[in-house]
Amino acid sequence: MHASSAPREPPLKDRMKPAPPERELSREEVARYSRHLLLPEVGQGGQKALKAASVLIVGAGGLGSPAAMYLAAAGVGKIGIADADVVDLTNLQRQLLHATTDIGRPKTDSARDTIGGINPHVIVRPIESRLDSGNALEILSPYDVIIDGSDNFPTRYLLNDACVILGKPNIYGSVFRFEGQVSVFYPKAGGPCYRCLYPAPPPPGLVPSCAEGGVLGVLPGIIGSLQALEAIKIVIGRGDALTGKLLLFDALGTKFRELTLKKDPSCPACGDNPTIRTLIDYEDFCGVPHGTGGTGDQAEITVEELKRRLDGGEEIFLLDVREPLEYGICNIGGHLIPPGELAMRITELDPAREIVVYCKTGIRSARAIETLRQKGFQKLRNLTGGIDAWADRIDHTMARY
């Protein structure tokens, strides 16, 4: 967080004006939005601005679900939903855009149907593709506001840089376990961008994903609803948006804290002399290995090959580098050493034996192999896809999480 050298600018609410009304509200819309129309801060002008507005939500998951549902209910005219995944059973604990009957369907299709059921006046644009540096600017360009409902660092930096280049507000949200964050990154309105807060991504694997660390199901509902609130305030030009502020929420303590963020004059994206003028390879920037999740020099083993060798009676030492709670849900046996204890318990492993390391998806096991190689271990194999792949292709009765 840095002090800003820019001159003081008027409050955001004085710079953000409602979008010009596209057309009058119908009789049915007047009834539908009557509780908005009774608010002097919204009224017909604000409601028409919502009707004329377009919002892109990147990620139809835990954050994108409440954001999309509340924006649709509020009467935002066009909502884009960008997500390349399909609905999985593990999503349903928090991703309310989707139902049990949607398992296996593209999330964009499920989201379109749910939003249409909430408000048939909303135009939904499903974007069933993964955003990258080659398509992001084109996808983001038609929308007034961008909501970041992603769950990974490459996408967050991609959206930040694209929004800075296009001059669009980027409404950020993130959740992990019992904690959430919300902010509005909007340099065009005088605020900082995501890079001002996080100049560089953390080392790969240092911050576990929700799939690895878990998340309380109701938490994304709270954070995603706050993202929708920020979008509505920006569209109608009322209230104080979270530009230049980071709102922190502790679900266990039911406490909010607000931090002040300053624009970094040396920020490569939005600073005084920006150097980021085009989009880059964000997976490479964040140190995410391409391909299966292992490093290029790692020997890997598929779940099929491991099953064949185990059935053949080969003595293979299995090392599980997940947490005990995960091991209790499902495992394929072997020796459990959580990642944080590996360096201290390395004497429990025999470097002369072949060791197959596994985790949930293959990412933590790849890091564990790097640690073991630094200690002189050579006979190491990374289980491609981890226990998820085992449950998917070998043992369909295995519990999944």
Secondary structure, 3 states (H helix, E strand, C coil): CCCCCCCCCCCHHHHCCCCCCCCCCCHHHHHHCHHHHCCCCCHHHHHHHHHHCEEEEECCCCCHHHHHHHHHHHCCCEEEEECCCECCHHHHHCCCCCCHHHCCCEHHHHHHHHHHHHCCCCEEEEECCCCCCCCHHHHHCCCCEEEECCCCHHHHHHHHHHHHHHCCCEEEEEEEECEEEEEEECHHHCCCCHHHHCCCCCCCCCCCCHHHHCECCHHHHHHHHHHHHHHHHHHHCCCCCCECEEEEEECCCCEEEEEECCCCCCCCCCCCCCCCCCCCCHHHHCCCCCCCCCCCCCCEECHHHHHHHHHCCCCCEEEECCCHHHHHHCCCCCEECCHHHCCCCHHHCCCCCCEEEECCCCHHHHHHHHHHHHCCCCCEEEECCHHHHHHHHCCCCCCCC
